[in-house]
Amino acid sequence: MIPIRRPPSSLSASGFGGAWFALCVAFALHIVDEASTGFLSVYNPTVTILRERWSWFPMPAFQFRDWLVMLMVICGLLLCLTPVAARGMHGLRPLAWVFAVIMFLNGIGHTLFSILGNTVAAVTFRRPAPGFYSSPFLLAAALWLMYRLRRTARVDFQLPTGN
């Protein structure tokens, strides 16, 4: 009988799928948190003021539906990459680092703005900031993904074989 080779688990020497999946779930939770707490009512005025101050500021303003659909599509695509992350595919590592760093900074930003009570002087809000409640999950999952990426840095990705 030929043994069936199972793909490595997310906690194996080569994979970072568990941490990747956790960050995708934290991101989805964060999207719900931001959508339900009025994130765009803080984000859009902040972007408008920063664009007036610095014409080169690259962030766009959004309509709610466009913003929500964009985030859902991005989160869904990232979630679909979980099996690839579980196998530790080398080509996904740069994207995983970018994903983890952006989500870490996102969590830090929501926490910082909650402490300050504003994003820029003219844009204030009741504390905590929209999106704050899910920030600890973003921070924890992003740190876990960074840890797994560092831990699996020297492991080569191998495609499963039929043996």
FENDA-V474138 format. One record per pair of residues at least 24 apart in sequence whose C-alpha atoms are under 7 Angstrom apart, sorted by the first residue. I is the first residue (numbers start at 1). J is the second residue. Records with the same first field share a line. If there is no record, write none. Layout:
BEGIN
I->J ; J
END
This chain:
BEGIN
7->87
8->86 ; 87
9->86
10->86
13->152 ; 155
14->87 ; 88 ; 152 ; 155 ; 157
15->85 ; 86 ; 87 ; 88 ; 152
16->85 ; 86 ; 88 ; 145 ; 148 ; 149
17->82 ; 83 ; 85 ; 86
18->86
19->141 ; 144 ; 145
20->82 ; 85 ; 145
21->79 ; 82
22->141
23->138 ; 141 ; 142
24->75 ; 78 ; 79
26->137 ; 138 ; 141
27->75 ; 138
28->75
29->134
30->131 ; 134
33->131 ; 133 ; 134
34->130 ; 131
37->130 ; 131
38->130
39->130 ; 131
42->123
45->123
46->119 ; 120 ; 123
87->157
88->157
89->157
90->157
97->146
100->142 ; 145 ; 146
101->142
103->138 ; 142
104->138 ; 139 ; 142
107->135 ; 136 ; 138 ; 139
110->135
111->135
END
